[in-house]
Amino acid sequence: MVTWFYFIVFLLALIMAGSFLLQTKNADSMFVLFSILVVVNCLGRYMLASAQTLEMAIWANKFLYVGGCFAPLLILIVLARLCNQRIPRWLIAVLTAYSTLVIGLVMTIGRSGIYYKDVQLGHGNGYNYLIKTYGPLHILYPIMMLVYACIMVFYLVYGIRQRKYVSFRAVLTLSGTCFAVIAMYILERILHSNISFLAVGYLIGIALLIKYYQRLNIYDMSANVMNSIEKMKEYGYLVVDDRKRYINANDYLKELFPEIRDWTVEKEIPESDSYLFREVVQYLLDWEASEKEAKTIQVGEQYFQMEIRELSYREKENVGYLIEFVDRTIEKKYYQTIEDYNVKLEDEVAEKTEHIMHMKDMLILGMADMVESRDQNTGGHIKRTSAVVNVFAEQLKQECERFHFEKGFLKQVEKAAPMHDLGKIAIDDAVLRKPGKYTDAEYAEMKRHPAEGAKIVENILRGVEDESFVQIAKNIALYHHEKWNGKGYPTGLSGTDIPMEARIMALSDVFDALVSKRCYKEAFSYDRAFAIIEESLGEHFDPELGAVFLSCRPQLEALYDNWSDDSAVA
């Protein structure tokens, strides 16, 4: 019966340790080691109870000591962490050396009498045990346990005195378990019992460590945040748990709001009429993840940007909240200072900016006209294509959520559309003005125009502050001849690697080419043009964008029907 008891305890320890290690990625090495030691200790007790020879029993007893010597040290480290403290390295080194010494003495059992003078195999009711006569150095083990007990008492007293600032419940629970294990050991020594319940104590210990593992790491996370930013000036933070109970705050925030010093760890924040509660705590209590806008508060003559962030831990998404306070006083005063100055200059700057942009637009349109005057195939093409892009963009504005872009993006595409063929300025007249099909060499020359266009666009828009618009215009010029299947030019991009603006431009560009008269072909009918585009979805064009483009047919037919250019479909 006793043997089965030890086997069940060992099996439970193995299951608990295995479950912990499998469910916890990158687990702390201390917890991994403690789990292993508990399993080894429980295995040793089972092996001892079922040992058939004295030698097997002695080795099983050595297994027991491995867990019994080092597990208390790991529990001390956990207690220190729960108290937001660190055991001095020198003390850890001394305790480790002492425990290693005891283990070394244990290894002499059966060969020397310095730890056990004599050892024999005893038999009980269906189980085995060791009959031991202690040697002179065995006293080192009880002394070690006494030292561990004293240090645990120190941290327990510390937890009582600092209970507002530490998780006292966790300290008390873990300390109580340790003292219970020590008490069981003393009771066994006094009663000379051959049946040991220490394995159960260690089993409870591993269960408690697994329970507090996540909270320990959350606390450590807060401590790491504090260590890394504590030296930062003009920055405060407040940490609360998932139930919005107070956990921690740095000294800078406590200087701003002294009442935080009276708050208790893991307790609800006390309600008051203070500015802190009205402007900060109430904002936290009402805050939802869907409303992530920062809030500005004023403390004296200082302005702080307050932002709340959800804290996550491994697979668990919301374990608490971090409220950051960043001093924005300098920026606030700076903006206030220049605001009046900006008001005075606003009209003048707006006028000059409008003039500059008008000049750039005129330059772009002038260059577009220059291209069309040289190219016998594209008379009016740039202006018509830009109009097609406008119609297409109006339809796409209803699909912004589906395609994940803003309406402002479409306005930029419309504005950049006239620049898509500016690169043809750099193409030799003999090629650009040639009627009919190109030779391979001539086609290679023509394929240079996207890259040349991107360079021209970059030069024209140099100095424009809106970098996103500049990039969109460059992408349209460079990639509007790429194909969804990767067989386009100049770079052979495929699928969604082709920028969205270039995919929009490609549909508009090809449509105008199909329904317009060229020197080498007549204008295609609307039916044929739209059929060609539909057949090319997934090959030449983005299939989803193409479907939207096809839905624009009524508007596009009306546009071309009213067009005054004779080269377009009548």
Secondary structure by P-SEA (a helix, b strand, c coil): caaaaaaaaaaaaaaaaaaaaaacccccaaaaaaaaaaaaaaaaaaaaaacccaaaaaaaaaaaaaaaccaaaaaaaaaaaaacccccaaaaaaaaaaaaaaaaaaaacccccccccbbbbbbcccccccccccccccaaaaaaaaaaaaaaaaaaaaaaaaccccaaaaaaaaaaaaaaaaaaaaaaaaacccccaaaaaaaaaaaaaaaaaaaaaaaaaaaaaaaaccccccccbbbbccccccccccaaaaaaccccccccccccccccccccccccaaaaaaccccccbbbbbbccccccbbbbbbbbcccccccbbbbbbbbaaaaaaaaaaaaaaaaaaaaaaaaaaaaaaaaaaaaaaaaaaaaaaacccccaaaaaaaaaaaaaaaaaccccccccccaaaaaaaaaacccccccccccccccccccccccaaaaaaaaaaaaaaaaaaaaaaccccaaaaaaaaaaaaccccccccccccccccccccccaaaaaaaaaaaaaaaaccccccccccaaaaaaaaaaaccccccaaaaaaaaaaaaaaaaaaaacccccccc
